[in-house]
Amino acid sequence: MPVSGDLIVRVAARGEGISADGRHVAFAAPGDRLLPDNSVVPGPHHQVPPCRHFPACGGCQLQHLDEESYALFVRDRVLGALATQNLATEVLPALVSPPRTRRRATLHAERRGRQVLLGFTETGSHRIVDMMECHVLLPELFALVAPLRTLLAAMLGERRADVHLAQTDRGVDVLITGSLGDKLAEVEALTGFAERHGLARLSVDDGYGPETRWEPEPATISFAGVPVALQPGAFLQATREGEAALVAGVKDAVGSAPIVADLFAGLGTFSLALAERAKVYAGEAAREPILALKAAASRAGRPVFAEHRDLYRRPLAPAELDRFSAVVIDPPRAGAREQAAAIAASKVPVVAYVSCNPSSFARDVKMMCESGYRLDWVQPVGQFRWSTHVELVARLSR
């Protein structure tokens, strides 16, 4: 027998379900019914959240959505951002990373009496959800949560600490930011912990920059088969699957372009993949990543010219951009208004835009389209499983 009540028709950007008459309902999925007393009757796309910590834990906002509705949410986020700028193009079905594939995460630690809480914070709060299970982290990362909790219980003071985890070529890299003390027993405990758990590296940052306490061999991360030195806390794409989707999209967008600029290149996620068949200019403001990319490309014989350059203060000018047959741009969440304006004024025939913020992406692309570019397609990517965070890669051409 059909259930009466307002139908939930979509999920808003912040994760609330929206009814047919425009009401926002927390933890509602498309196809749910909103009754007059504001209770929700689950529909065909409402699944039982797999994790005991949902919805308190801020690591996930959308575990109540099934696979189909979550993928549609990721795609709809891109469509909505384009619509705000009156842009229309082909938006491909979203590519979503599977559960338990997140290879980097920042957890928070806080002492409560003799115990230490370790996990993500609650949504909109600084309170820590003590992690007992996780359906997004790689098993190799989650396996360290309980041992880290025990380690920190013996040395964490009254202040909080952050624990940055990343899967590298040689195992898990751990960076603890916070004061842990420097007594001999504490130093030995950290070294012993790293050795017992086979860490690639363990570093501590007590406010003066990361200090490596354990690194039997240099920690690296490989892109297109090229190992690159990884700095403690360095940026990586959240999942291998998400990275592969973005790299494939960039390659598809650039095609056979012989000379390519990779702007906001980081450690070389795209530069090294493109350098398999093109000459690449890589520009990046962060000094250590661009030097690591330069050294790695040189060792591998990849044709990458890496420049330490702040593309916000000194974006590539149109005359510089005109030397390239394609440009890849992958800015931070704020987008790259100044660099986008320079691209808009250039004659570059093809642009691959990678973004972790559909709104700033649409703003920048609007500027390019007004200057003669055509937005050919957009590929949404959901790396942060069950979160409202959406990424994408798009192709523009003249």
C-alpha positions, 0 to 999 in steps of 0.5 A, a space after each residue: 500500500 503506497 505511503 502518503 506524505 511529501 516525497 523527498 526528491 533530491 539531496 542538497 549540497 550540504 546533505 539534507 533531503 529536499 521534499 517536493 515542497 522545498 523543505 529540508 530534512 536531515 538524513 533523508 534520501 530520494 524516494 523517502 516520504 516526509 509525514 505531517 509529523 516530520 517523521 521520515 518513512 524510508 524509501 527504496 534508496 534509503 539504506 541502513 548506515 553501515 557504521 555505528 558512528 553515523 551520523 555523529 562522526 563528521 567523517 561521513 554525512 551520507 551513509 544513509 544513501 544507497 550506491 545509486 543515490 549517492 552517485 547521483 548526488 555527486 553528479 547533481 552537485 556539479 550540475 547545480 554549480 554549473 546551473 548557478 553560472 548558466 553553464 551547460 554541457 555533458 556531465 558524465 555519470 559520477 565515478 565513486 571510490 569504493 568503501 575502505 579506500 581512503 589512503 590519507 586522513 587526519 584524526 584528532 586525539 584528546 586526553 580524557 582522564 587516563 584514556 585518549 579519544 582518537 577519531 574524526 570530530 563530530 559534524 559542526 563540533 570540536 568533539 571527537 568521536 572515538 573511532 571503533 570502526 571505519 568504513 572509509 579508511 584503508 584497512 592498513 590505516 584503520 589497523 593503527 587506530 587502536 595502537 595509536 590510542 594506546 601510544 598516545 595515552 602514555 605521552 599525550 598531555 592536556 592539549 590536543 594532537 592531530 594524527 596525519 596518516 597516509 599510505 605510501 609505497 613503503 607502508 603507512 606514514 604517520 605525522 603527529 602534530 602536538 607536544 609529546 615530550 622529548 624524554 628518552 622513554 618517550 623517544 624510545 616508545 615512538 621508535 619502538 612503535 614505528 618498528 613494531 608496526 612496520 611504518 614507512 615513517 613516523 614524524 612529530 611536529 611540536 610547533 617547529 616543523 616535522 621532525 622524523 623519528 623513524 624512516 628506515 628508507 625514504 618514504 615515497 609515493 609513485 605516480 605513473 611508475 615514478 617514485 617521488 619523495 613524500 614530505 610528512 603531511 604532503 597532499 595526496 589524492 584521497 584514494 588511488 581509485 579517485 586519482 586514477 579517475 582524475 588522471 584518466 580524465 586529464 589524459 583524455 582531455 589533453 589527448 596527443 598535445 605535445 607540450 603541456 603546462 601543469 599548473 598547481 602541479 604538487 608532487 606531479 600527479 598529472 605531470 609524470 603521467 603526461 610526461 610519458 608522451 609529452 613535454 611538461 612544464 610544472 608550476 607549483 608554489 610549495 617548495 618541497 613538492 616541486 623540488 621532489 617532482 624535479 628530482 624524481 622526473 630527472 631520475 626517471 628521464 621524464 621531460 618535466 621542467 619544474 618551476 617553483 612559482 606562486 601562481 596566485 601572485 604570479 600566474 602564467 601570463 597569456 604570452 607564456 601560456 600561448 607556448 603550450 598546446 594544452 594546459 592542466 590546472 588543479 588549484 586549491 578549493 578557492 579556485 584560481 581566478 587570476 590564473 583563469 583570467 590569464 587562460 581566458 585571454 590566451 590562445 591555448 586550444 585545450 584546458 583540463 580543469 581539475 577541481 575539488 570545489 564545483 562552485 569555484 570551478 564553475 566561476 572560473 570556467 564561466 570566465 573562460 567561456 565568456 572569452 571563447 572557450 567551450 566546456 566540452 564535458 565534466 567528469 564528477 568524481 566522488 573520492 570522499 565516500 559518503 561525504 558532501 565533498 565532490 571533485 571533478 575533471 573537465 575539458 575546455 577547448 577553443 
